[in-house]
Amino acid sequence: MSIKILLTSPDYPPKLGGLSTFTTNLQSILKQMGDVTLHVWDDVQKLSHFKSDQQFDWGIHVHFVGGLATAPFCKKNINFIHGSEVAFTSPNFLKKMIKLIMKKRFLAYFEKSHWNLFISDFTRQFLVQKGLKPDFSRDLVFHNLINLQHNQLMPLPFAEGPLRLVCIARDVPHKNIDGAITIAKDIQLLTKREVVLTINAKRDPIMCSNIQLICQPSLTDNEREKLYQSSHFNLLPSLDFSQSGFFEGFGLTVLEAGKYGTPSIVYSDQGGQGESVHHLLTGWSQSYSQRNKVAQYINDMSNDDYSDLRHRTYEHTIHNHDIKFYKSLFERVLT
């Protein structure tokens, strides 16, 4: 008899974003193990009225609120915990009050669940600080994974031609796109090289007189992949805005770039990014207070140094972040 699985998520294609991709990847894996019912919600009020005429063996939730609403219909629940959703606050006063009122119920749900899979230890520790009673048999750290079907090490010459940088992120304050522009400017000032930065946001080119800034607010999947392949570095200078409800739990673009060997630059003390980029192994990862050293790091790099860095980044990504590890995990637990 096939096991019955309820998969819930707030995001699903054609809606773009990391959770949409995450959900489709999980769905494809879970379909190999049982009968999967997908419930996509984008309205918490509608979610609270969820009904089903069947009992599910497992509820697997891309966002924990989906599990909170559907738990009565699931024998066991598994939650993926990404980051900002457990800050329990919001810039919106009404949402902030609702989250504060619901906090105890949220924590009780986590403590009753079969597993909570945190994409970084930072996120796990963050929720513990919010009041979660930790249980190491239930609260597990399982770093982000991606589909590596089209992975390929893309060698790039480093010393010749322009230095190409990319920053693909939502244009919201904590993603710090302007910080990526500052990094690009600092690199150009020190190296005296032509620097090209591509972002998927709108900015005034006048503010970037010493670099070439390419703004592509709307990127197709194919265009995004080509940018990762052709860039020397991926920039993800996200900042910890957890006091207002936002932080980087891990940084999925690090893996999306890494599957081509493209190393990343992040701030190790800003969310879970210190776990996504390993300093000098897969890129540059130091504290925000050391951000002025990024340009020097790149200036000191030789062609051989850069070639080795791309190779290490690629090898680390394909050996440690392949989505097939979700399949191995669920095969042992669900079946």
N, C-alpha and C positions, 0 to 999 in steps of 0.2 A: 504494500500500500504506500503510495507516494506521500511524503510529508508535505504539509500545507504551510506555506510561508507568506506572511504579509510584509511587504516592503513599502515603507512610507517615506515620502520626501516632499519638501516644499518646492523643489526645482526639478524640471525635466524638460528635455528638448521639445519645442524649438527655443525655449528660454535658454539663454547663454549663461555660462558661469561654471565655477569649479564644482558646485554641488550637482548640477545637471550632468556633467561628465561622470562624476563619482557615482551617481545613481544608475546611469546606463551601464557602467562597468559592473557594478554589483548585480544588477538585474541579469546580465548575460551569464554571470557565474552561477547565480542561485538557480537559474532555470535548468542547469545541469544536475541539480540535486533534488528538485521537488517541484510542486505545483505552486507557482508564484503569482500572487495577487498584488498588483501595484496600486497604491493609493497616493496620488499626488494632491497636495493641498497647498494653497497659497493664501488661505484665510483661516486664522485660528478659530474664529467664531463658527465657521462651517465645520471645521475639524471636530469641534466639541460635540457635534451632533452625529458623529460617525456611527453607523449601524452596519451589522453584518449578520447574515443568516448562517454563518459557519464559524467554527472554532479553529483557530490556527495553532499549529504546533509551535511556530516561532514567529515573533514579530521582530523585524530588523529595521532600524530607524536611522535614516541619514541625519535627521534632526530630532532630538529627544522629545520635543513637544508632540510629534507624531505618535510616539510610544505612550506618552502620558494619556492621550485621548483614546488610544485603541487597546491599551493594556487589558481591559476586561475580556477582550476577544482573543487574547494570545496566552498560551500556557507559559511561555518564556519569552523574555525580551532582551534584545541586544541593541545597544545604542552606540553610535559613532559620535564622539565629542570632538569638535573641530576647534573651537576657541570662543569667539565673541558671544555665542549663544548662552554661555554660562557666566557672563559678566553680570547678569541680572540687573542691568541698568540700561538707560537710554537717554539720548538728548531730549526726547519727547517726554514731557512731564507725566502725561497720562500713562504712557507705556512703562515708564520708570516705576510709577506707583503700583501698577498691576504686577510687574515682575517682583517687586519687593513683597507684596502681599502673598504672591504665589511661591515665594522662595522655599519655604518649609515643605510645601507639597512637592516641588521639584526635587529637592534633596531626598525626600522619602521615596520618590519614584526611583531615583538612581540606586538607592540602597536596597530596593526590592528587586531590581533587575538582575538577570542572569550574568550579563557582562556589560561593562562600559569600556569601549575601546577608544582610548585617547590618542590623537594623532601626534602628540608630543608629551613629554614629561612635564613641560612647562604648563600645558593645559590641565593635566591631572593635578599638579600641585596648586594651580590657581583655584580649582574647584574645592580642593581640600581646605584652602584658606577661606573659602566661602561657607564652609560648614559641613562638607561631605565627610562622613566617617569612613576612612579608607579601608579597603579590604583587598589585599593583593591577589586573592583568588578571583576577584570580580572586576577590579579596576585595573585594566591592562593598558600598557603603552604599545601602540602598534603604528609605527610611523607611516606616513602617506605612501601609497603605491599608485602607479599609473600603468596604462596600457602601453607596452613597449613593442607593439607589433611592427612599427615602422622605424625602430631605432637604427641609427647608423652613425658611426664615428665620422665626423666631418672635419678633416684636417684643414686648418686655415693658416696662411702665412701671417706672422705677427709683426715683423719689423717693417715690411713694405706696405705702402698704401695707407688709406685712412684706418683709424681705429674705430670699429663699429660696436656700438652699444645698443641695448634694447631694454625697455621697461614696459612690460605689459601688465597693467593693473587697473582696477576700477579707480576712477578719478574721485576719490574720497580722501579726507585729510590724513587718516592714519596710513594710507598706502604711500603717501609722501612722494608723489611724482615730481614735485618741485625739488625735492632732495636729490632725485636722480639727475635732474638738470644741473644742480650744483656740483655733483660728483663729476659729471662730464666736463664742466667748466674747469674744475680743479685739475683734472687730468690734462686738459689742453694747455693750461697755463704752465704746468711743470714740464710736460714732454715736448711742447711746441709742435705737436703733431696735429694733423687734421683729424678731428673727432666728429663722428656722425652718431647722433642719438635718435632712435625712433621710439616714439611713445604712442599709445592709443588714447590720446586725449588732445584737447585743444589748448594751445598756449601761444602767446604772442612771440613771434620770432625775434622781435626787437630785444627781448630780455636775454637773448642767446647770441650776442654779437660774435663771440669767439668760437662758437661751435655751429655745426650744421644740425638743426633740429628738424626732424621729419615728424609731422603729426598725422596719424592715421586713426581717427576715432572709431572707424568701423573696419574691422579686420575679419576676413574670412578665415576659416580654419587653415586653409592652404597657405594663405599669406602669413599667418602667425607662425606656422611651422618653418616656412622659408626664412623668416626673420631669425628664429632661434638657430637655424643651421648656419646662417651667414654672419652672425654676430660674434665678436670676440668675448664679450661679457654680457651676462644678464644682470640687470640691476633690480633689486627688490629692497629698497631702503625703508621698509615699513617701520612705523613707530608704535610704541605701546601707549594706546589711548584707552586703556581698560577702565579708567575712572569714568569715562563717558560711554563705555560699552563696546570698544573696538580694539582688537589686537590681532596680530598675525599668529595663528596657532602653529603653523609649520612653514607654509610657502610653497604651493604646488608648482609655481612657475620654475622653481629651482630644478625640479625633476623634469619638467617639460623641456627645459633647455638642456639639462644634463644628458638626456637620452641621445643627444647629438654630440656630446662632449663639451658643450658650452658651459664654462664655469660661471658662478654667480658671486655677487657682492651683496652682503647683508650686514646688519648690525646684530651681533650675537646676544646682546642683552635686551633686545626689543621683541618680546614674545618668544615663540619657539624656534626662531630662525637659527639659533646656535646649534640646533639639532638637525637642521636641514642642510647647512653648508658647513663642512669641516675645514677649519682654517688651514690654508696653504695646501690642503689635500684636494678639495673640490672647489676652491675659490678663496675669497677673502671674507673672514667672519670675525670681526672684533667689535668691542663696545662702541656705542655711539660717540663717546668722548674721544675715541681714537680715529674718528672719521677723516681727519686731515691726513691720515697715513695711506689712504687708498691710492692716491696719485703716485706716491713714492713707490708703493708696491708694484704698480704697473710700469713705472719708469725704470725700475731695476731689473725688469724681466727680459731675458734673452729669448731668441727663437726657440732654442732647445728647452728652456724653462717652460715656455708657454705650451709647446708641443706635449711635454710630459704632463702638464696640468690638464690639458684636454683629455689625454688618455686616462688619467686617474679619475677624472670626473665621469667619463663615460663608463669605465669599468665599475666604479662604485654604484652608479645609478642602475645599471642593468643587473648587477648581482645582488642588490639590496632593496630595490624598489619596484620590482616587477609585480604587476597585479595578480600574477599566478599564485602569489603567496596568500591572497585572500581565499583562493580556491582550496589550497592545502589546509588552511585554517578551518573553513566551513565544512570541508569533507570529514574532518575528524570530529566535529562537534554536532553537526546537524543530522548526519546519516548514521 
